[in-house]
Amino acid sequence: LKNQFTRKNYLHKRFDSFAFFFQKIFTTYNDKMSEQTEKMQTTIATICVNYLYTCAENKFVKDNKEPIYLLGQLSQTPSLVLYKIIGHFYQCYFAGDTEQVLAIKKLIKASNLENILSILPE
């Protein structure tokens, strides 16, 4: 029990650091995503997806709206579309919309992107 408690505290501290870092990104790029280069948008989108993955894996259900919001602001560039879809997936996942979660997973699988499914929560 002590190891679990210590591990849980460690995860919360690590997440708090990640959350602090993410808040800096959010305040810097909120409503400015489409002005950024494609490379910068990809970098920010990757951080958002990692943040959401960490939230889901560790059952941290608070503070997930901001990365989803940033992902929604990505430009319509084809190379960024998958990030937008993953953002929508997490929006549905955290809202408990099982029907949409399954539909998005089905789309990803039908698109022959099964490796993406491995980074999404069940």
N, C-alpha and C positions, 0 to 999 in steps of 0.2 A: 504494500500500500504506500509506503514512504517513497519508493522509487517512482510509482505512478504519480504521486503528488508532486515530486520534484520535477519529473519530466513535464507534467502539465504546466507548472510554474515557468519552466524553461521555455516551453512553446509559447506561452502568453507573453513572456518578455521579448522573445524573438519577433513575435507577431507585432507587438507594440512598436518595436523599432522599424519593422517593415511598414506599418501603418503610418508612422511619423514620416518616413521617407516618401511614401505614396502621397500623403497630404501635400507635400512640397510640389510633387509633380502635378497633382490636381489643381492647386492654386495657380501654378505657372501656365498650364495648358488648357484649362477649362475655357470653353468657347473660343479656343484658338487652334484647335486641332487641324482644321482644314488649311490653315495658313502654313503649317509645318511641311517640311520636305517628306517625301514618301518614306525615306529611311528613318527619319525621326518619328513619324507616325508608327512605323513598324516597331521601333524600339519601345515606344510608349505602350502600344497595344500588347506587346509581349509582357511587359511589366504588369499591365492590367490583368491579363489572363493568368499570370503566375499568382498575383494577389488573390484573384477569385478562386483559383485552385486551392491555395492555402486556406482560404476561408472555408471552403467546402470540406476539405480533408480533415480539418481540425474542428469542424462544427462551429466556426465563428460566423454566426449569421448576421451580425451587425456590420455596419460600415461597408456594405457591398454595393451600394447604389452608385457611388462615385466612379469606380472603375467601369461599371456597366454604362454609365452616362458618357464617359470618355470614349469608350468603344463605339457608342452610337454616333459620336461626332466625327469619326474617321471619314475621310473623303471616299468617294465612290470608285476609287481605283481598284481594278480587279484583284491586284495582289493583296488588298486589305479586306476583301469581302469575307473571307473565312473568319477573320477576327471579329467582324460585325456579327456574324452568325453565332460564334462562340459567346459573344456578349449577350445576344438574345437567349441563347441556351441557358446561361447562368441567371439571367433575369427570370426566366420561367422556373428554373430549378429552385431558386431561393423563394419564389412565390408559391411553390408547391403545385405548379401547373404540370402535372404528370403527362397529360395528353400532349401538350406542346413539346415537352422534353423528349418524349418518345418520337414525335414527328421529326424533330430536329436530328435526333440520332439516326433515324431511318434515312433522312436526306443525306447525312454525312456518309452513311454506309453505302447508299445507292450511288454516291459520287466516287466510290472506291477510295475513301479516305479513312479506312479502318484504324490506321495508326492514331488519328485524332481522337477516336473513341477511347483509346487507352488513357488519355489525359483528362477525360471527363468523369465526374462522379457517377456512380450507379443510379 
